[in-house]
Amino acid sequence: MQKPTGSSAINSQIQLPFSEAVRIAYQSLKIRFWRSIITTLGILSGIAFLVAVLAGTAIESAVQAEETQTVGSATEELPSGIPADKVWLVTMSLIVCVVGISNAMLMSVTERFREIGTMKCLGALDKFVVLLFLLEACFQGLAGAIVGSFVGTGFALLVNLKAAQWSAWRVFYKFPWIFDVNGALLGVIPVIVGGCLVGMLLAVLGAAGPALRAAKMPPVDAMRVEV
């Protein structure tokens, strides 16, 4: 029987399924639980601040609209958009969040030189190593973003609703769940969903560089590293 050569030999390599990559990534996070918690807390704080600003703006506008209707001053213009200083603060917090994720993932790559080298010696392809690190970052980003979104929303609710002293039925019927008072898709629910997506995206972006570095590492060099 003729042995496969060239590109046919490469195509005949065994590739692990996506479910196996998910399992390995999950097990790796369990082993490095406390380091993962630190990274997740960084994502949580950044997303909580982002959601608190966006949801708080929508709630504040709804509160002022309700107060305007109550006093009968319908001609008063309602504020729209997010103040520039808050935009700047949110941007800086997200940048710090991405830098923190990149630093944590670089440390993870450094600590796992032997593990990466062993996987590559056993036949793991570069794209599988990249997928492994991106999945770990995605799990951390999703967990931090979900908790951070609800923390930010809860903070915005407490600050604005307590100050406005809305009655229970007004909170239920006039609350900006989907759209804000200006009709923009910046209600509380879209902001929460958007916060979760942004958290995952930031985690993946922060882990992309370290993941590529891990994938391009020669197996022999990785196995020679002193632990």
Order of alpha helices (4+ residues) and beta strands (2+ residues): alpha-alpha-alpha-alpha-alpha-alpha-alpha-alpha-alpha
